[in-house]
Amino acid sequence: MSDPDLRPQQRFLMTIEQAVREANREVLAPLLGEITTEKFVPLMVTVAKARGAYLSEAANIAQSGGVPDKGQVDRLRDLRLAYEELVTAALALEHAIERGYLDVGG
């Protein structure tokens, strides 16, 4: 297939990309407002704290030298899930910024 044969598909994809950007801006911008360092950094700090809590708990379990009991495993799982959810949220925010869905400032 030559390049001229792909023009309709390319135009279609560009139209879809623009529609997705506009839809995301319409929804996200009113919810989050302008993204500033003051809004972004606290999320990264929260991710770091969650990572620290998860790794600290894992280290505490390892230091105990035995097989972790159900309570320890449950706590470790809860900390991992919290950490993973926060990482996912941070990545989603970065993606929204990169795609131009949100205004940035400061």
NUKOLSE-183348 format. One line per field, with one value per atom (N, C-alpha, C): residue in three letters; x, y, z. Coordinates in Angstrom, 3 decimals, decimal comma, padded with zeros to 6 digits, always signed. Example, Ala and Ser with C-alpha at 12.3 -4.5 7.8 and 13.67 -1.06 7.14 Angstrom:
// residues 2
residu c(ALA	ALA	ALA	SER	SER	SER)
xx c(+013,190	+012,300	+013,200	+012,850	+013,670	+012,900)
yy c(-005,690	-004,500	-003,300	-002,250	-001,060	+000,030)
zz c(+007,800	+007,800	+007,800	+007,080	+007,140	+007,870)
This chain:
// residues 106
residu c(MET	MET	MET	SER	SER	SER	ASP	ASP	ASP	PRO	PRO	PRO	ASP	ASP	ASP	LEU	LEU	LEU	ARG	ARG	ARG	PRO	PRO	PRO	GLN	GLN	GLN	GLN	GLN	GLN	ARG	ARG	ARG	PHE	PHE	PHE	LEU	LEU	LEU	MET	MET	MET	THR	THR	THR	ILE	ILE	ILE	GLU	GLU	GLU	GLN	GLN	GLN	ALA	ALA	ALA	VAL	VAL	VAL	ARG	ARG	ARG	GLU	GLU	GLU	ALA	ALA	ALA	ASN	ASN	ASN	ARG	ARG	ARG	GLU	GLU	GLU	VAL	VAL	VAL	LEU	LEU	LEU	ALA	ALA	ALA	PRO	PRO	PRO	LEU	LEU	LEU	LEU	LEU	LEU	GLY	GLY	GLY	GLU	GLU	GLU	ILE	ILE	ILE	THR	THR	THR	THR	THR	THR	GLU	GLU	GLU	LYS	LYS	LYS	PHE	PHE	PHE	VAL	VAL	VAL	PRO	PRO	PRO	LEU	LEU	LEU	MET	MET	MET	VAL	VAL	VAL	THR	THR	THR	VAL	VAL	VAL	ALA	ALA	ALA	LYS	LYS	LYS	ALA	ALA	ALA	ARG	ARG	ARG	GLY	GLY	GLY	ALA	ALA	ALA	TYR	TYR	TYR	LEU	LEU	LEU	SER	SER	SER	GLU	GLU	GLU	ALA	ALA	ALA	ALA	ALA	ALA	ASN	ASN	ASN	ILE	ILE	ILE	ALA	ALA	ALA	GLN	GLN	GLN	SER	SER	SER	GLY	GLY	GLY	GLY	GLY	GLY	VAL	VAL	VAL	PRO	PRO	PRO	ASP	ASP	ASP	LYS	LYS	LYS	GLY	GLY	GLY	GLN	GLN	GLN	VAL	VAL	VAL	ASP	ASP	ASP	ARG	ARG	ARG	LEU	LEU	LEU	ARG	ARG	ARG	ASP	ASP	ASP	LEU	LEU	LEU	ARG	ARG	ARG	LEU	LEU	LEU	ALA	ALA	ALA	TYR	TYR	TYR	GLU	GLU	GLU	GLU	GLU	GLU	LEU	LEU	LEU	VAL	VAL	VAL	THR	THR	THR	ALA	ALA	ALA	ALA	ALA	ALA	LEU	LEU	LEU	ALA	ALA	ALA	LEU	LEU	LEU	GLU	GLU	GLU	HIS	HIS	HIS	ALA	ALA	ALA	ILE	ILE	ILE	GLU	GLU	GLU	ARG	ARG	ARG	GLY	GLY	GLY	TYR	TYR	TYR	LEU	LEU	LEU	ASP	ASP	ASP	VAL	VAL	VAL	GLY	GLY	GLY	GLY	GLY	GLY)
xx c(+000,845	+000,000	+000,894	+000,645	+001,458	+000,961	+001,774	+001,419	+000,083	-000,211	-001,515	-002,689	-002,486	-003,553	-003,837	-002,875	-003,027	-003,580	-003,714	-004,165	-005,517	-006,520	-007,800	-007,653	-006,858	-006,644	-005,909	-004,914	-004,153	-005,040	-005,884	-006,811	-007,785	-008,288	-009,217	-008,555	-007,345	-006,643	-006,340	-006,006	-005,774	-007,058	-008,167	-009,465	-009,825	-009,615	-009,900	-009,000	-007,722	-006,790	-007,226	-007,649	-008,126	-009,396	-010,308	-011,545	-011,256	-010,318	-009,939	-009,316	-008,449	-007,815	-008,876	-009,798	-010,842	-011,738	-012,116	-012,962	-012,249	-010,982	-010,229	-010,056	-009,803	-009,671	-010,989	-012,099	-013,420	-013,707	-013,309	-013,608	-012,568	-011,299	-010,238	-009,936	-009,918	-009,533	-010,423	-011,747	-012,571	-012,353	-012,025	-011,822	-010,497	-009,450	-008,114	-007,571	-008,138	-007,599	-006,203	-005,518	-004,154	-003,230	-002,371	-001,423	-000,159	+000,157	+001,350	+002,280	+003,461	+004,406	+003,801	+003,067	+002,459	+001,422	+000,819	-000,141	+000,532	+001,574	+002,196	+003,148	+003,987	+005,008	+004,406	+003,338	+002,781	+002,341	+001,873	+001,524	+002,771	+003,857	+005,103	+005,645	+005,497	+005,931	+005,076	+003,786	+002,891	+003,270	+003,603	+004,056	+005,321	+006,252	+007,508	+007,254	+006,343	+006,018	+005,372	+004,497	+003,854	+004,884	+005,810	+006,889	+007,716	+008,031	+008,826	+008,127	+006,832	+006,078	+006,054	+005,853	+005,807	+007,166	+008,233	+009,565	+010,009	+009,632	+009,969	+009,293	+008,030	+007,303	+007,936	+008,332	+008,990	+010,305	+011,066	+012,323	+012,085	+011,030	+010,701	+010,350	+009,606	+009,246	+010,502	+011,391	+012,630	+013,496	+013,534	+014,343	+013,833	+012,537	+011,979	+012,516	+013,001	+013,665	+012,753	+011,504	+010,600	+009,679	+008,756	+007,738	+006,706	+006,357	+005,393	+004,033	+003,388	+002,046	+001,022	-000,220	-001,278	-001,422	-001,319	-001,435	-000,337	+000,896	+002,003	+001,814	+001,390	+001,165	+000,034	-001,033	-002,154	-001,712	-000,942	-000,458	+000,450	+001,347	+002,248	+001,450	+000,434	-000,409	-001,135	-001,685	-002,385	-001,446	-000,227	+000,742	+001,153	+001,316	+001,660	+000,552	-000,679	-001,810	-001,914	-001,723	-001,770	-000,663	+000,530	+001,660	+001,376	+000,930	+000,656	-000,445	-001,480	-002,556	-002,041	-001,213	-000,659	+000,284	+001,093	+001,965	+001,117	+000,059	-000,824	-001,447	-001,874	-002,457	-001,422	-000,214	+000,839	+001,162	+001,245	+001,507	+000,359	-000,862	-002,022	-001,992	-001,582	-001,471	-000,372	+000,775	+001,860	+001,396	+000,684	+000,169	-000,780	-001,659	-002,607	-001,870	-000,806	-000,015	+000,685	+001,326	+002,046	+001,131	-000,090	-001,031	-001,734	-001,472	-002,080	-003,516	-003,902	-005,255	-005,433	-004,324	-004,374	-003,442	-003,821	-002,934	-001,927	-000,710	+000,328	+000,809	+001,266	+001,789	+002,742	+003,338	+004,222	+005,231)
yy c(-001,172	+000,000	+001,241	+002,156	+003,363	+004,401	+005,416	+006,471	+007,143	+007,456	+008,081	+007,192	+005,886	+004,977	+005,050	+005,533	+005,597	+006,929	+007,894	+009,220	+009,208	+008,473	+008,469	+007,928	+006,886	+006,323	+007,311	+007,983	+008,955	+010,124	+010,608	+011,690	+011,228	+009,997	+009,452	+009,393	+008,868	+008,757	+010,126	+011,093	+012,445	+013,042	+012,776	+013,270	+012,629	+011,340	+010,622	+011,131	+011,317	+011,808	+013,178	+014,052	+015,381	+015,272	+014,386	+014,206	+013,667	+012,754	+012,200	+013,291	+014,108	+015,197	+016,175	+016,563	+017,506	+016,915	+015,649	+015,009	+014,960	+014,600	+014,540	+015,914	+016,925	+018,285	+018,750	+018,453	+018,849	+018,237	+016,987	+016,267	+016,554	+016,468	+016,543	+017,958	+018,911	+020,272	+020,836	+020,694	+021,214	+020,462	+019,185	+018,405	+018,729	+018,916	+019,071	+020,491	+021,313	+022,657	+022,611	+023,728	+023,799	+022,953	+022,186	+021,367	+022,186	+022,353	+023,106	+022,183	+022,671	+021,922	+021,651	+022,626	+022,477	+021,360	+021,055	+019,953	+018,625	+018,677	+017,455	+016,812	+017,624	+017,086	+016,320	+016,805	+016,023	+014,609	+014,448	+013,099	+012,235	+012,787	+012,021	+011,674	+012,599	+012,335	+011,220	+011,246	+010,199	+008,846	+008,811	+007,563	+007,070	+007,966	+007,579	+007,051	+007,683	+007,213	+005,830	+005,617	+004,305	+003,243	+003,591	+002,666	+002,343	+003,375	+003,175	+002,290	+002,510	+001,688	+000,229	+000,020	-001,350	-002,043	-001,357	-001,964	-002,137	-001,194	-001,302	-002,513	-002,711	-003,877	-005,169	-005,202	-006,401	-006,658	-005,607	-005,754	-006,229	-005,699	-006,134	-007,613	-008,048	-009,471	-010,304	-009,854	-010,593	-010,653	-009,571	-009,521	-010,468	-010,763	-011,657	-013,073	-013,395	-014,672	-015,865	-015,723	-016,850	-016,665	-017,576	-017,476	-016,453	-015,502	-014,493	-015,112	-014,570	-015,058	-014,348	-014,770	-014,226	-012,715	-012,243	-010,808	-010,015	-010,526	-009,851	-009,843	-010,968	-011,058	-010,132	-010,110	-009,221	-007,760	-007,386	-005,995	-005,694	-006,603	-006,399	-006,259	-007,098	-007,024	-005,675	-005,247	-003,958	-002,806	-002,850	-001,802	-001,836	-003,030	-003,161	-002,620	-002,980	-002,493	-000,974	-000,408	+001,053	+001,680	+001,140	+001,642	+001,535	+000,374	+000,174	+001,106	+001,317	+002,226	+003,658	+004,066	+005,415	+005,592	+004,577	+004,637	+004,757	+003,965	+004,019	+005,400	+005,978	+007,325	+008,355	+008,257	+009,202	+009,082	+007,860	+007,654	+008,171	+008,003	+008,510	+010,032	+010,671	+012,123	+012,575	+011,902	+012,236	+012,082	+011,012	+010,770	+011,892	+012,288	+013,358	+014,676	+014,925	+016,125	+016,029	+014,892	+014,692	+014,813	+014,343	+014,377	+015,719	+016,642	+017,962	+018,015	+017,066	+017,047	+018,077	+018,480	+019,421	+020,594	+021,731	+022,898	+022,802	+023,220	+023,214	+024,638	+024,876	+026,193	+026,088	+027,216	+027,316	+026,260)
zz c(+000,000	+000,000	+000,000	-000,876	-000,953	+000,057	+000,273	+001,229	+000,908	-000,368	-000,639	-000,224	-000,251	+000,148	+001,648	+002,418	+003,874	+004,366	+003,491	+003,910	+004,617	+004,126	+004,854	+006,281	+006,447	+007,780	+008,678	+008,119	+008,904	+009,338	+008,414	+008,763	+009,839	+009,692	+010,684	+012,058	+012,118	+013,402	+014,006	+013,185	+013,688	+014,244	+013,577	+014,050	+015,381	+015,495	+016,740	+017,868	+017,567	+018,583	+019,101	+018,197	+018,597	+019,451	+019,061	+019,822	+021,229	+021,320	+022,624	+023,491	+022,901	+023,650	+024,162	+023,293	+023,695	+024,784	+024,647	+025,659	+027,004	+026,985	+028,238	+028,857	+028,040	+028,577	+029,185	+028,516	+029,030	+030,390	+030,560	+031,803	+032,887	+032,529	+033,539	+034,018	+033,113	+033,499	+034,608	+034,521	+035,622	+036,942	+036,859	+038,075	+038,761	+037,971	+038,538	+038,483	+037,617	+037,463	+036,876	+036,977	+036,464	+037,346	+036,725	+037,472	+037,695	+038,941	+039,330	+040,108	+040,341	+041,171	+042,540	+043,061	+044,389	+044,421	+043,274	+043,208	+042,865	+042,042	+041,542	+042,545	+043,153	+044,063	+045,240	+045,888	+046,991	+046,592	+045,366	+044,917	+044,831	+044,312	+044,216	+045,605	+046,547	+047,926	+048,534	+048,257	+048,762	+048,181	+046,899	+046,271	+046,965	+047,209	+047,869	+049,282	+049,997	+051,357	+051,313	+050,348	+050,218	+049,849	+048,959	+048,600	+049,833	+050,603	+051,815	+052,828	+053,024	+053,980	+053,544	+052,252	+051,704	+051,875	+051,474	+051,570	+053,012	+053,853	+055,274	+055,904	+055,570	+056,093	+055,611	+054,333	+053,797	+054,539	+054,795	+055,523	+056,949	+057,601	+058,964	+058,998	+058,012	+057,934	+057,752	+056,867	+056,620	+057,870	+058,640	+059,849	+060,923	+060,883	+061,900	+061,740	+060,564	+060,344	+060,140	+060,390	+060,229	+059,049	+058,933	+057,900	+058,365	+057,512	+057,950	+058,255	+059,284	+059,605	+058,719	+058,812	+057,960	+058,133	+059,349	+059,603	+058,908	+058,959	+058,292	+056,769	+056,246	+054,802	+054,373	+055,166	+054,841	+054,848	+055,857	+055,925	+054,745	+054,417	+053,280	+051,983	+051,805	+050,614	+050,551	+051,670	+051,702	+051,340	+051,875	+051,573	+050,100	+049,551	+048,131	+047,252	+047,577	+046,779	+046,825	+048,004	+048,134	+047,295	+047,386	+046,610	+045,112	+044,656	+043,232	+042,727	+043,513	+043,110	+042,988	+043,926	+043,873	+042,688	+042,391	+041,212	+039,948	+039,865	+038,705	+038,556	+039,658	+039,612	+039,164	+039,689	+039,312	+037,826	+037,328	+035,903	+035,040	+035,511	+034,771	+034,713	+035,801	+035,806	+034,854	+034,891	+033,966	+032,520	+032,233	+030,880	+030,453	+031,352	+031,041	+030,759	+031,481	+031,245	+029,891	+029,635	+028,376	+027,167	+027,289	+026,172	+026,011	+026,915	+026,815	+027,318	+028,152	+028,694	+029,800	+030,401	+031,525	+031,260	+031,796	+031,736	+032,866	+032,585	+033,606	+033,825	+035,017	+035,368	+036,529	+036,842	+038,006	+038,037)
